[in-house]
Amino acid sequence: MLEASERRKKRDPEIKVWDRFVRIHHWLLVLAFATLYIESRKFPLHPYAGYLICILIPARIVWGFIGHGAARFSNFFYSPRETLGYLLEAIRGKASYYYSHNPMGAAMVYALLASLGATCLLGLLAYSASQQLGPFGARIPADWEDILIVWHVRIGHAVALLICGHLFGVIWAARLHRENYVLAMLTGLRRIPRAVPLPPGAEHPEEPKNVSPMRQKLMNWLNFRRPFVGTLLLMAILILCILLPAIHFLTALNKFLPAY
Protein backbone atom coordinates (compact mmCIF):
# COMPACT_ATOMS: atom_id res chain seq x y z
CA MET A 1 0.00 0.00 0.00
CA LEU A 2 2.92 2.36 0.53
CA GLU A 3 4.29 2.01 -2.99
CA ALA A 4 2.54 3.49 -6.04
CA SER A 5 2.77 0.21 -7.94
CA GLU A 6 0.84 1.54 -10.93
CA ARG A 7 3.81 3.67 -12.00
CA ARG A 8 7.11 2.62 -13.61
CA LYS A 9 6.67 -1.14 -13.55
CA LYS A 10 9.60 -1.77 -15.89
CA ARG A 11 13.20 -0.91 -15.11
CA ASP A 12 13.96 2.61 -16.29
CA PRO A 13 17.31 3.88 -17.59
CA GLU A 14 19.64 5.51 -15.10
CA ILE A 15 21.64 8.62 -15.95
CA LYS A 16 24.18 10.75 -14.11
CA VAL A 17 22.39 13.86 -12.84
CA TRP A 18 24.00 15.22 -9.67
CA ASP A 19 27.74 15.77 -9.94
CA ARG A 20 30.14 15.25 -7.07
CA PHE A 21 30.29 18.93 -6.17
CA VAL A 22 26.50 19.19 -5.81
CA ARG A 23 26.31 16.05 -3.66
CA ILE A 24 29.17 16.99 -1.33
CA HIS A 25 27.81 20.53 -1.07
CA HIS A 26 24.33 19.25 -0.23
CA TRP A 27 25.43 16.98 2.60
CA LEU A 28 27.89 19.50 4.05
CA LEU A 29 25.07 22.06 4.10
CA VAL A 30 22.83 19.54 5.87
CA LEU A 31 25.47 18.88 8.52
CA ALA A 32 26.35 22.56 9.01
CA PHE A 33 22.79 23.83 9.39
CA ALA A 34 21.65 20.91 11.55
CA THR A 35 24.64 21.48 13.85
CA LEU A 36 24.15 25.21 14.32
CA TYR A 37 20.36 24.88 14.64
CA ILE A 38 20.24 21.96 17.07
CA GLU A 39 23.23 23.20 19.07
CA SER A 40 22.46 26.89 18.70
CA ARG A 41 23.82 27.72 22.17
CA LYS A 42 27.17 26.02 21.65
CA PHE A 43 29.90 28.61 21.06
CA PRO A 44 32.13 28.76 19.11
CA LEU A 45 30.68 25.69 17.36
CA HIS A 46 27.66 27.69 16.20
CA PRO A 47 29.74 30.41 14.48
CA TYR A 48 32.08 27.84 12.91
CA ALA A 49 29.13 25.99 11.38
CA GLY A 50 27.85 29.37 10.22
CA TYR A 51 31.19 30.15 8.59
CA LEU A 52 30.98 26.89 6.68
CA ILE A 53 27.56 27.90 5.35
CA CYS A 54 28.98 31.31 4.44
CA ILE A 55 31.45 29.47 2.20
CA LEU A 56 28.95 26.94 0.82
CA ILE A 57 26.28 29.43 -0.28
CA PRO A 58 28.43 31.54 -2.66
CA ALA A 59 30.20 28.38 -3.85
CA ARG A 60 26.85 26.89 -4.90
CA ILE A 61 25.81 30.14 -6.58
CA VAL A 62 29.01 30.20 -8.61
CA TRP A 63 28.60 26.52 -9.51
CA GLY A 64 25.07 27.26 -10.66
CA PHE A 65 26.59 29.34 -13.47
CA ILE A 66 29.81 27.50 -14.28
CA GLY A 67 28.73 23.92 -13.51
CA HIS A 68 27.13 21.60 -15.98
CA GLY A 69 23.96 19.60 -16.46
CA ALA A 70 21.36 19.62 -13.70
CA ALA A 71 23.59 21.79 -11.49
CA ARG A 72 23.13 24.89 -13.64
CA PHE A 73 20.44 27.38 -12.65
CA SER A 74 19.43 27.64 -16.30
CA ASN A 75 18.21 24.04 -16.12
CA PHE A 76 15.78 24.72 -13.29
CA PHE A 77 14.67 28.31 -13.77
CA TYR A 78 10.89 28.59 -14.10
CA SER A 79 8.44 31.47 -14.34
CA PRO A 80 5.88 32.06 -11.55
CA ARG A 81 3.20 30.81 -13.95
CA GLU A 82 5.04 27.53 -14.52
CA THR A 83 5.58 27.10 -10.79
CA LEU A 84 1.91 27.75 -10.00
CA GLY A 85 0.86 25.35 -12.77
CA TYR A 86 3.10 22.64 -11.36
CA LEU A 87 1.71 23.23 -7.86
CA LEU A 88 -1.84 22.77 -9.13
CA GLU A 89 -0.77 19.59 -10.92
CA ALA A 90 0.88 18.34 -7.73
CA ILE A 91 -2.27 18.96 -5.70
CA ARG A 92 -4.16 16.79 -8.20
CA GLY A 93 -1.47 14.11 -7.96
CA LYS A 94 -0.50 14.37 -11.63
CA ALA A 95 2.71 16.38 -11.54
CA SER A 96 5.02 16.17 -14.54
CA TYR A 97 8.46 14.59 -14.25
CA TYR A 98 11.66 16.71 -14.42
CA TYR A 99 15.13 15.20 -14.58
CA SER A 100 16.53 18.19 -12.68
CA HIS A 101 14.62 20.13 -10.02
CA ASN A 102 10.89 20.47 -10.69
CA PRO A 103 9.41 24.02 -10.43
CA MET A 104 8.52 23.63 -6.74
CA GLY A 105 11.91 22.10 -5.99
CA ALA A 106 13.62 24.94 -7.85
CA ALA A 107 11.66 27.51 -5.85
CA MET A 108 12.78 25.73 -2.69
CA VAL A 109 16.44 25.85 -3.79
CA TYR A 110 16.28 29.59 -4.39
CA ALA A 111 14.38 30.21 -1.15
CA LEU A 112 16.93 28.22 0.86
CA LEU A 113 19.91 29.95 -0.75
CA ALA A 114 18.40 33.38 -0.09
CA SER A 115 17.25 32.69 3.49
CA LEU A 116 20.48 30.92 4.47
CA GLY A 117 22.50 33.80 3.04
CA ALA A 118 20.37 36.31 4.95
CA THR A 119 20.59 34.54 8.29
CA CYS A 120 24.36 34.06 7.88
CA LEU A 121 24.86 37.76 7.25
CA LEU A 122 22.71 38.67 10.24
CA GLY A 123 24.61 36.15 12.36
CA LEU A 124 27.95 37.69 11.41
CA LEU A 125 26.67 41.15 12.21
CA ALA A 126 25.19 40.02 15.54
CA TYR A 127 28.40 38.20 16.48
CA SER A 128 30.31 41.39 15.82
CA ALA A 129 27.88 43.52 17.81
CA SER A 130 27.83 41.19 20.83
CA GLN A 131 31.36 39.74 20.93
CA GLN A 132 33.34 42.21 18.81
CA LEU A 133 34.52 39.14 16.91
CA GLY A 134 34.14 37.68 13.45
CA PRO A 135 35.01 39.24 10.09
CA PHE A 136 33.34 42.56 11.01
CA GLY A 137 35.30 42.83 14.26
CA ALA A 138 34.22 45.84 16.32
CA ARG A 139 32.71 47.74 13.39
CA ILE A 140 29.06 46.97 14.32
CA PRO A 141 27.56 49.10 17.14
CA ALA A 142 26.76 47.14 20.30
CA ASP A 143 23.25 48.60 20.49
CA TRP A 144 22.35 46.76 17.25
CA GLU A 145 22.81 43.43 18.99
CA ASP A 146 19.24 42.77 20.13
CA ILE A 147 17.50 43.49 16.84
CA LEU A 148 20.14 41.59 14.86
CA ILE A 149 19.78 38.51 17.06
CA VAL A 150 15.97 38.65 16.84
CA TRP A 151 16.00 38.63 13.05
CA HIS A 152 18.84 36.12 12.89
CA VAL A 153 16.77 33.71 14.99
CA ARG A 154 13.55 34.39 13.08
CA ILE A 155 15.06 33.72 9.69
CA GLY A 156 16.84 30.68 11.11
CA HIS A 157 13.46 29.27 12.14
CA ALA A 158 12.12 30.10 8.68
CA VAL A 159 14.99 28.11 7.15
CA ALA A 160 14.09 25.16 9.40
CA LEU A 161 10.48 25.35 8.19
CA LEU A 162 11.66 25.44 4.58
CA ILE A 163 13.78 22.35 5.21
CA CYS A 164 10.76 20.56 6.65
CA GLY A 165 8.88 21.51 3.49
CA HIS A 166 11.79 20.21 1.41
CA LEU A 167 11.74 16.87 3.22
CA PHE A 168 7.99 16.60 2.72
CA GLY A 169 8.47 17.35 -0.98
CA VAL A 170 11.10 14.62 -1.31
CA ILE A 171 8.80 12.09 0.36
CA TRP A 172 5.83 13.18 -1.75
CA ALA A 173 7.81 12.99 -5.02
CA ALA A 174 9.21 9.58 -4.06
CA ARG A 175 5.67 8.29 -3.63
CA LEU A 176 4.34 9.88 -6.83
CA HIS A 177 7.24 9.11 -9.18
CA ARG A 178 8.47 5.89 -7.52
CA GLU A 179 12.01 7.16 -7.25
CA ASN A 180 14.44 7.16 -4.35
CA TYR A 181 15.58 10.79 -4.30
CA VAL A 182 17.75 10.34 -1.22
CA LEU A 183 19.70 7.58 -2.92
CA ALA A 184 20.02 9.79 -6.01
CA MET A 185 21.70 12.49 -3.92
CA LEU A 186 24.13 9.89 -2.60
CA THR A 187 25.02 8.23 -5.91
CA GLY A 188 24.32 11.06 -8.37
CA LEU A 189 22.17 8.71 -10.49
CA ARG A 190 18.49 9.13 -11.28
CA ARG A 191 15.96 6.83 -12.92
CA ILE A 192 14.35 8.53 -15.90
CA PRO A 193 10.90 7.22 -16.90
CA ARG A 194 10.91 5.62 -20.33
CA ALA A 195 8.20 8.04 -21.50
CA VAL A 196 10.43 11.07 -20.72
CA PRO A 197 13.01 12.05 -23.37
CA LEU A 198 16.55 11.90 -22.04
CA PRO A 199 18.21 15.33 -21.69
CA PRO A 200 20.87 16.26 -24.29
CA GLY A 201 24.26 14.81 -23.44
CA ALA A 202 22.87 12.45 -20.81
CA GLU A 203 25.59 10.23 -19.36
CA HIS A 204 24.83 6.65 -18.46
CA PRO A 205 26.78 5.20 -15.53
CA GLU A 206 29.39 2.57 -16.14
CA GLU A 207 28.49 -0.88 -14.95
CA PRO A 208 30.16 -1.36 -11.55
CA LYS A 209 32.70 -4.14 -11.36
CA ASN A 210 32.93 -6.81 -8.68
CA VAL A 211 29.64 -5.81 -7.03
CA SER A 212 28.50 -8.38 -4.52
CA PRO A 213 25.08 -9.97 -5.15
CA MET A 214 23.90 -8.75 -1.74
CA ARG A 215 24.75 -5.15 -2.54
CA GLN A 216 23.10 -5.43 -5.95
CA LYS A 217 19.93 -6.80 -4.40
CA LEU A 218 19.94 -4.01 -1.83
CA MET A 219 20.31 -1.31 -4.49
CA ASN A 220 17.57 -2.87 -6.59
CA TRP A 221 15.28 -3.02 -3.58
CA LEU A 222 15.96 0.60 -2.58
CA ASN A 223 15.71 2.06 -6.06
CA PHE A 224 13.45 -0.19 -8.15
CA ARG A 225 11.30 -2.46 -6.01
CA ARG A 226 10.60 -0.24 -3.00
CA PRO A 227 11.78 3.31 -3.80
CA PHE A 228 9.30 5.04 -1.48
CA VAL A 229 10.02 2.80 1.49
CA GLY A 230 13.70 3.00 0.58
CA THR A 231 13.51 6.80 0.72
CA LEU A 232 12.03 6.71 4.23
CA LEU A 233 14.54 4.10 5.34
CA LEU A 234 17.55 6.03 4.05
CA MET A 235 16.25 9.23 5.64
CA ALA A 236 15.98 7.50 9.01
CA ILE A 237 19.45 5.94 8.71
CA LEU A 238 21.09 9.21 7.67
CA ILE A 239 19.45 11.16 10.50
CA LEU A 240 19.72 8.63 13.34
CA CYS A 241 22.95 6.84 12.47
CA ILE A 242 25.04 9.55 10.78
CA LEU A 243 23.76 13.10 11.28
CA LEU A 244 22.94 13.01 15.00
CA PRO A 245 26.13 11.12 15.97
CA ALA A 246 28.16 13.59 13.89
CA ILE A 247 26.54 16.51 15.70
CA HIS A 248 27.21 14.83 19.04
CA PHE A 249 30.87 14.37 18.07
CA LEU A 250 31.22 18.02 16.99
CA THR A 251 29.56 19.13 20.23
CA ALA A 252 32.14 17.16 22.19
CA LEU A 253 34.88 18.99 20.27
CA ASN A 254 33.35 22.37 20.97
CA LYS A 255 35.45 23.07 24.07
CA PHE A 256 38.63 22.65 22.02
CA LEU A 257 37.65 25.16 19.32
CA PRO A 258 39.31 28.58 19.58
CA ALA A 259 36.95 31.53 19.74
CA TYR A 260 36.86 33.78 16.70
C-alpha positions as a printed NumPy array, in Angstrom:
array([[  0.   ,   0.   ,   0.   ],
       [  2.92 ,   2.358,   0.527],
       [  4.289,   2.006,  -2.987],
       [  2.541,   3.491,  -6.035],
       [  2.769,   0.212,  -7.945],
       [  0.843,   1.545, -10.934],
       [  3.813,   3.673, -11.999],
       [  7.111,   2.616, -13.612],
       [  6.671,  -1.144, -13.552],
       [  9.601,  -1.771, -15.89 ],
       [ 13.202,  -0.909, -15.106],
       [ 13.959,   2.608, -16.293],
       [ 17.315,   3.878, -17.587],
       [ 19.641,   5.512, -15.1  ],
       [ 21.642,   8.622, -15.946],
       [ 24.179,  10.753, -14.111],
       [ 22.386,  13.861, -12.844],
       [ 23.997,  15.223,  -9.668],
       [ 27.74 ,  15.766,  -9.935],
       [ 30.139,  15.247,  -7.065],
       [ 30.286,  18.93 ,  -6.169],
       [ 26.5  ,  19.191,  -5.806],
       [ 26.31 ,  16.047,  -3.662],
       [ 29.17 ,  16.987,  -1.331],
       [ 27.813,  20.532,  -1.071],
       [ 24.33 ,  19.254,  -0.235],
       [ 25.434,  16.98 ,   2.604],
       [ 27.889,  19.503,   4.053],
       [ 25.07 ,  22.06 ,   4.1  ],
       [ 22.825,  19.544,   5.865],
       [ 25.467,  18.884,   8.52 ],
       [ 26.353,  22.558,   9.011],
       [ 22.792,  23.828,   9.387],
       [ 21.655,  20.905,  11.554],
       [ 24.64 ,  21.478,  13.848],
       [ 24.155,  25.206,  14.324],
       [ 20.364,  24.88 ,  14.637],
       [ 20.244,  21.961,  17.075],
       [ 23.234,  23.202,  19.071],
       [ 22.46 ,  26.892,  18.695],
       [ 23.824,  27.72 ,  22.168],
       [ 27.167,  26.025,  21.653],
       [ 29.898,  28.606,  21.059],
       [ 32.135,  28.762,  19.113],
       [ 30.679,  25.689,  17.355],
       [ 27.656,  27.691,  16.199],
       [ 29.744,  30.412,  14.482],
       [ 32.081,  27.841,  12.911],
       [ 29.127,  25.993,  11.384],
       [ 27.851,  29.366,  10.218],
       [ 31.19 ,  30.15 ,   8.59 ],
       [ 30.983,  26.893,   6.676],
       [ 27.564,  27.895,   5.352],
       [ 28.976,  31.313,   4.437],
       [ 31.446,  29.472,   2.197],
       [ 28.952,  26.938,   0.824],
       [ 26.284,  29.432,  -0.28 ],
       [ 28.435,  31.54 ,  -2.664],
       [ 30.199,  28.375,  -3.853],
       [ 26.847,  26.894,  -4.904],
       [ 25.809,  30.138,  -6.583],
       [ 29.009,  30.201,  -8.614],
       [ 28.598,  26.523,  -9.509],
       [ 25.068,  27.257, -10.659],
       [ 26.585,  29.34 , -13.466],
       [ 29.815,  27.498, -14.284],
       [ 28.726,  23.923, -13.507],
       [ 27.129,  21.603, -15.981],
       [ 23.956,  19.603, -16.463],
       [ 21.361,  19.623, -13.701],
       [ 23.595,  21.789, -11.487],
       [ 23.129,  24.891, -13.645],
       [ 20.438,  27.384, -12.653],
       [ 19.429,  27.637, -16.298],
       [ 18.205,  24.035, -16.12 ],
       [ 15.781,  24.719, -13.288],
       [ 14.673,  28.309, -13.77 ],
       [ 10.886,  28.591, -14.1  ],
       [  8.439,  31.469, -14.338],
       [  5.882,  32.059, -11.554],
       [  3.198,  30.809, -13.951],
       [  5.041,  27.533, -14.523],
       [  5.578,  27.104, -10.788],
       [  1.914,  27.751, -10.002],
       [  0.863,  25.351, -12.769],
       [  3.096,  22.642, -11.358],
       [  1.709,  23.232,  -7.856],
       [ -1.843,  22.772,  -9.127],
       [ -0.768,  19.587, -10.915],
       [  0.877,  18.343,  -7.733],
       [ -2.267,  18.957,  -5.699],
       [ -4.165,  16.793,  -8.205],
       [ -1.465,  14.114,  -7.964],
       [ -0.503,  14.368, -11.63 ],
       [  2.712,  16.377, -11.538],
       [  5.023,  16.168, -14.539],
       [  8.462,  14.595, -14.252],
       [ 11.664,  16.708, -14.42 ],
       [ 15.128,  15.199, -14.581],
       [ 16.532,  18.19 , -12.684],
       [ 14.62 ,  20.134, -10.022],
       [ 10.894,  20.475, -10.693],
       [  9.412,  24.016, -10.431],
       [  8.524,  23.631,  -6.743],
       [ 11.911,  22.105,  -5.988],
       [ 13.62 ,  24.935,  -7.848],
       [ 11.656,  27.511,  -5.851],
       [ 12.785,  25.725,  -2.687],
       [ 16.44 ,  25.847,  -3.792],
       [ 16.281,  29.593,  -4.387],
       [ 14.384,  30.209,  -1.151],
       [ 16.929,  28.223,   0.861],
       [ 19.913,  29.948,  -0.746],
       [ 18.397,  33.377,  -0.087],
       [ 17.254,  32.686,   3.489],
       [ 20.479,  30.92 ,   4.473],
       [ 22.497,  33.797,   3.041],
       [ 20.372,  36.312,   4.95 ],
       [ 20.593,  34.54 ,   8.294],
       [ 24.361,  34.058,   7.876],
       [ 24.863,  37.759,   7.247],
       [ 22.711,  38.666,  10.242],
       [ 24.615,  36.15 ,  12.36 ],
       [ 27.954,  37.687,  11.414],
       [ 26.669,  41.154,  12.214],
       [ 25.188,  40.016,  15.538],
       [ 28.396,  38.204,  16.482],
       [ 30.307,  41.385,  15.821],
       [ 27.877,  43.519,  17.814],
       [ 27.834,  41.185,  20.825],
       [ 31.362,  39.736,  20.927],
       [ 33.344,  42.207,  18.814],
       [ 34.522,  39.14 ,  16.913],
       [ 34.137,  37.683,  13.453],
       [ 35.01 ,  39.244,  10.091],
       [ 33.338,  42.557,  11.01 ],
       [ 35.303,  42.828,  14.255],
       [ 34.221,  45.835,  16.325],
       [ 32.706,  47.74 ,  13.388],
       [ 29.062,  46.971,  14.325],
       [ 27.556,  49.096,  17.14 ],
       [ 26.756,  47.135,  20.297],
       [ 23.247,  48.603,  20.492],
       [ 22.347,  46.763,  17.253],
       [ 22.813,  43.428,  18.985],
       [ 19.244,  42.769,  20.132],
       [ 17.501,  43.487,  16.843],
       [ 20.137,  41.595,  14.855],
       [ 19.779,  38.515,  17.064],
       [ 15.969,  38.652,  16.844],
       [ 15.996,  38.633,  13.049],
       [ 18.842,  36.121,  12.889],
       [ 16.766,  33.71 ,  14.989],
       [ 13.548,  34.385,  13.084],
       [ 15.065,  33.725,   9.691],
       [ 16.842,  30.675,  11.107],
       [ 13.457,  29.271,  12.144],
       [ 12.12 ,  30.103,   8.676],
       [ 14.99 ,  28.11 ,   7.152],
       [ 14.094,  25.162,   9.402],
       [ 10.482,  25.35 ,   8.193],
       [ 11.656,  25.441,   4.578],
       [ 13.779,  22.351,   5.206],
       [ 10.757,  20.56 ,   6.655],
       [  8.882,  21.505,   3.487],
       [ 11.791,  20.213,   1.414],
       [ 11.744,  16.868,   3.215],
       [  7.995,  16.598,   2.721],
       [  8.471,  17.351,  -0.981],
       [ 11.105,  14.617,  -1.31 ],
       [  8.803,  12.092,   0.358],
       [  5.826,  13.182,  -1.751],
       [  7.807,  12.991,  -5.016],
       [  9.213,   9.579,  -4.064],
       [  5.665,   8.294,  -3.625],
       [  4.342,   9.884,  -6.826],
       [  7.236,   9.107,  -9.175],
       [  8.471,   5.886,  -7.525],
       [ 12.011,   7.164,  -7.254],
       [ 14.442,   7.158,  -4.348],
       [ 15.579,  10.791,  -4.3  ],
       [ 17.751,  10.343,  -1.218],
       [ 19.697,   7.576,  -2.923],
       [ 20.02 ,   9.793,  -6.011],
       [ 21.698,  12.494,  -3.924],
       [ 24.127,   9.888,  -2.597],
       [ 25.019,   8.234,  -5.908],
       [ 24.32 ,  11.061,  -8.368],
       [ 22.172,   8.709, -10.488],
       [ 18.486,   9.128, -11.275],
       [ 15.963,   6.832, -12.92 ],
       [ 14.349,   8.528, -15.897],
       [ 10.897,   7.222, -16.899],
       [ 10.907,   5.62 , -20.332],
       [  8.2  ,   8.036, -21.5  ],
       [ 10.426,  11.066, -20.718],
       [ 13.014,  12.045, -23.365],
       [ 16.547,  11.897, -22.041],
       [ 18.211,  15.325, -21.692],
       [ 20.868,  16.259, -24.288],
       [ 24.264,  14.81 , -23.444],
       [ 22.869,  12.449, -20.811],
       [ 25.589,  10.232, -19.357],
       [ 24.829,   6.647, -18.457],
       [ 26.779,   5.196, -15.534],
       [ 29.387,   2.57 , -16.138],
       [ 28.488,  -0.884, -14.949],
       [ 30.163,  -1.358, -11.552],
       [ 32.703,  -4.14 , -11.358],
       [ 32.93 ,  -6.81 ,  -8.678],
       [ 29.645,  -5.809,  -7.028],
       [ 28.495,  -8.381,  -4.516],
       [ 25.08 ,  -9.971,  -5.148],
       [ 23.904,  -8.75 ,  -1.736],
       [ 24.749,  -5.148,  -2.544],
       [ 23.103,  -5.425,  -5.954],
       [ 19.933,  -6.804,  -4.396],
       [ 19.935,  -4.007,  -1.826],
       [ 20.312,  -1.306,  -4.488],
       [ 17.565,  -2.873,  -6.593],
       [ 15.275,  -3.018,  -3.577],
       [ 15.96 ,   0.595,  -2.58 ],
       [ 15.712,   2.063,  -6.063],
       [ 13.45 ,  -0.188,  -8.146],
       [ 11.303,  -2.46 ,  -6.014],
       [ 10.597,  -0.239,  -3.002],
       [ 11.783,   3.313,  -3.802],
       [  9.301,   5.042,  -1.483],
       [ 10.022,   2.8  ,   1.494],
       [ 13.704,   3.002,   0.584],
       [ 13.513,   6.797,   0.722],
       [ 12.028,   6.711,   4.229],
       [ 14.538,   4.097,   5.34 ],
       [ 17.546,   6.031,   4.049],
       [ 16.254,   9.232,   5.639],
       [ 15.979,   7.497,   9.009],
       [ 19.447,   5.943,   8.706],
       [ 21.087,   9.209,   7.668],
       [ 19.452,  11.156,  10.497],
       [ 19.717,   8.633,  13.341],
       [ 22.951,   6.842,  12.467],
       [ 25.039,   9.553,  10.782],
       [ 23.761,  13.102,  11.278],
       [ 22.942,  13.011,  14.996],
       [ 26.135,  11.122,  15.975],
       [ 28.164,  13.587,  13.885],
       [ 26.54 ,  16.515,  15.697],
       [ 27.207,  14.825,  19.043],
       [ 30.872,  14.374,  18.069],
       [ 31.215,  18.019,  16.995],
       [ 29.563,  19.13 ,  20.233],
       [ 32.136,  17.158,  22.194],
       [ 34.879,  18.986,  20.274],
       [ 33.346,  22.373,  20.975],
       [ 35.446,  23.069,  24.072],
       [ 38.626,  22.646,  22.023],
       [ 37.652,  25.156,  19.319],
       [ 39.314,  28.585,  19.579],
       [ 36.947,  31.534,  19.744],
       [ 36.863,  33.784,  16.695]])
